[in-house]
Amino acid sequence: MSEPTVPLPPPAEPRPSPRMGRLLGGVLLVLLGAAWLLESLDVVQVPWDVLLPGGLIAIGVILVVNSPTGASHRGMIALGIVLTVLLSMGTVIALPVGGGIGERTERPTTADQAAERFELGIGQFTMDLRELPVPAAGTEPVLVRARLGIGELVVIVPEGVAVRVEAKAGLGTVKVFDKDEGGLDVDLVSEPAGAAPALDLRLSVGIGEVSVQRG
């Protein structure tokens, strides 16, 4: 009598390689770095409010796909935590990620130039308004808006010019002439005494310091 045939076990399903997860994570880092570089060089305007959540979703997909391998993905998890913190801070403190990184100085000399929205992501941002023409009495003040994500925003205004200031800091310090406030969600308004303002400043920093001084 022949022995009964033992059925062969089904072939094991192929599992995703942990190398693929590292490869995809590296590609994601390259894309984020390239986008940040192009933004810093003013080549393109990157929609970070879309790109960062997209990167976080991509990390989650990579972790789910590679979970059957049982491999450790500490690097991907750490990157996911960093992106989550950035998104959370951007929601609570309103950090502008775009606008570039480094040291920047703007010296507008006309009302049209001053009307631009000035923005820097991270660094030292100086607005020198001493060469800006002062409007005649009874006319609308020149509106200047500047925004910084992380760092120090310094605005220098001419001596003897009436200035109105609205300055905000998500986390940090606001110094407007002889006024000084610090902490979380700082909002300081300074009105000129006895004169209509010739300059109207709207300033904000996510994390750092706003300083308005005469020079």
FENGI-V767891 format. One record per residue. N is the residue number from 0. RES is the residue in one small letter. PHI is phi in whole degrees, 0 to 359 (none if undefined). PSI is psi as a letter, one per 40 degrees, with the letter a starting at -180 (999 if undefined). OMEGA is omega as a letter, one per 20 degrees, with the letter a starting at -180 (999 if undefined). Layout:
N&RES&PHI&PSI&OMEGA ; N&RES&PHI&PSI&OMEGA
This chain:
0&m&none&h&a ; 1&s&283&i&r ; 2&e&287&i&r ; 3&p&294&i&r ; 4&t&282&h&r ; 5&v&274&h&a ; 6&p&294&h&r ; 7&l&285&i&r ; 8&p&295&i&r ; 9&p&297&i&r ; 10&p&298&i&a ; 11&a&293&i&r ; 12&e&290&h&r ; 13&p&295&h&r ; 14&r&258&i&r ; 15&p&297&i&r ; 16&s&283&h&r ; 17&p&297&d&r ; 18&r&295&d&r ; 19&m&296&d&r ; 20&g&297&d&r ; 21&r&294&d&r ; 22&l&296&d&a ; 23&l&295&d&r ; 24&g&297&d&r ; 25&g&296&d&r ; 26&v&298&d&r ; 27&l&297&d&r ; 28&l&296&d&r ; 29&v&298&d&r ; 30&l&297&d&r ; 31&l&296&d&r ; 32&g&295&d&r ; 33&a&295&d&r ; 34&a&296&d&r ; 35&w&295&d&r ; 36&l&296&d&r ; 37&l&297&d&r ; 38&e&294&d&a ; 39&s&296&d&a ; 40&l&273&e&a ; 41&d&60&f&r ; 42&v&279&d&r ; 43&v&221&i&r ; 44&q&258&h&a ; 45&v&274&h&r ; 46&p&281&g&a ; 47&w&296&d&r ; 48&d&294&e&r ; 49&v&258&d&a ; 50&l&292&d&a ; 51&l&295&d&r ; 52&p&299&d&r ; 53&g&297&d&r ; 54&g&296&d&r ; 55&l&295&d&r ; 56&i&295&d&r ; 57&a&298&d&r ; 58&i&297&d&r ; 59&g&299&d&r ; 60&v&296&d&r ; 61&i&299&d&a ; 62&l&296&d&r ; 63&v&293&d&a ; 64&v&296&d&a ; 65&n&267&e&a ; 66&s&297&d&r ; 67&p&296&d&a ; 68&t&287&d&a ; 69&g&72&e&a ; 70&a&283&i&r ; 71&s&278&h&r ; 72&h&232&f&a ; 73&r&298&d&a ; 74&g&298&d&r ; 75&m&295&d&r ; 76&i&297&d&r ; 77&a&298&d&r ; 78&l&296&d&r ; 79&g&298&d&r ; 80&i&295&d&r ; 81&v&298&d&r ; 82&l&296&d&r ; 83&t&296&d&r ; 84&v&297&d&r ; 85&l&299&d&r ; 86&l&294&d&r ; 87&s&295&d&r ; 88&m&294&d&r ; 89&g&295&d&r ; 90&t&284&d&a ; 91&v&279&d&a ; 92&i&255&e&r ; 93&a&62&g&r ; 94&l&274&h&r ; 95&p&280&h&a ; 96&v&280&d&a ; 97&g&281&i&r ; 98&g&101&e&r ; 99&g&98&i&a ; 100&i&225&i&r ; 101&g&128&a&a ; 102&e&255&h&a ; 103&r&220&h&r ; 104&t&230&h&r ; 105&e&242&h&r ; 106&r&229&g&r ; 107&p&294&i&a ; 108&t&241&e&r ; 109&t&224&i&r ; 110&a&296&d&r ; 111&d&295&d&r ; 112&q&294&d&a ; 113&a&292&d&a ; 114&a&284&e&r ; 115&e&294&i&r ; 116&r&271&h&a ; 117&f&269&h&a ; 118&e&212&i&r ; 119&l&221&i&a ; 120&g&285&c&a ; 121&i&219&h&r ; 122&g&142&a&r ; 123&q&256&h&a ; 124&f&240&h&a ; 125&t&243&h&r ; 126&m&249&h&a ; 127&d&258&h&a ; 128&l&254&e&a ; 129&r&288&d&r ; 130&e&263&e&a ; 131&l&279&h&r ; 132&p&299&h&r ; 133&v&273&h&a ; 134&p&293&i&r ; 135&a&293&i&r ; 136&a&300&h&r ; 137&g&88&e&r ; 138&t&258&i&a ; 139&e&294&h&r ; 140&p&291&i&r ; 141&v&281&h&a ; 142&l&268&h&r ; 143&v&234&h&a ; 144&r&238&h&a ; 145&a&221&i&a ; 146&r&221&h&a ; 147&l&229&h&r ; 148&g&284&c&a ; 149&i&224&h&r ; 150&g&139&a&a ; 151&e&235&h&r ; 152&l&249&h&a ; 153&v&244&h&r ; 154&v&240&h&a ; 155&i&251&h&a ; 156&v&245&i&a ; 157&p&292&i&r ; 158&e&292&i&r ; 159&g&77&e&a ; 160&v&259&h&r ; 161&a&289&h&a ; 162&v&228&h&r ; 163&r&255&h&a ; 164&v&228&h&r ; 165&e&242&h&a ; 166&a&236&h&a ; 167&k&228&i&r ; 168&a&220&h&r ; 169&g&297&d&r ; 170&l&210&h&a ; 171&g&155&a&a ; 172&t&227&i&r ; 173&v&236&h&r ; 174&k&237&h&r ; 175&v&236&h&a ; 176&f&55&b&a ; 177&d&262&e&r ; 178&k&257&i&a ; 179&d&210&h&r ; 180&e&224&i&r ; 181&g&215&i&r ; 182&g&134&a&a ; 183&l&256&h&r ; 184&d&58&f&r ; 185&v&278&h&a ; 186&d&222&h&a ; 187&l&239&h&r ; 188&v&242&h&r ; 189&s&236&h&a ; 190&e&253&i&r ; 191&p&289&i&a ; 192&a&267&h&r ; 193&g&74&e&r ; 194&a&206&i&r ; 195&a&287&h&a ; 196&p&291&h&r ; 197&a&266&d&r ; 198&l&235&h&r ; 199&d&238&h&a ; 200&l&258&h&r ; 201&r&241&h&a ; 202&l&236&i&r ; 203&s&206&i&r ; 204&v&224&h&r ; 205&g&288&d&r ; 206&i&226&h&r ; 207&g&144&b&a ; 208&e&222&i&r ; 209&v&247&h&a ; 210&s&225&h&r ; 211&v&246&h&a ; 212&q&218&i&r ; 213&r&263&i&a ; 214&g&210&999&999
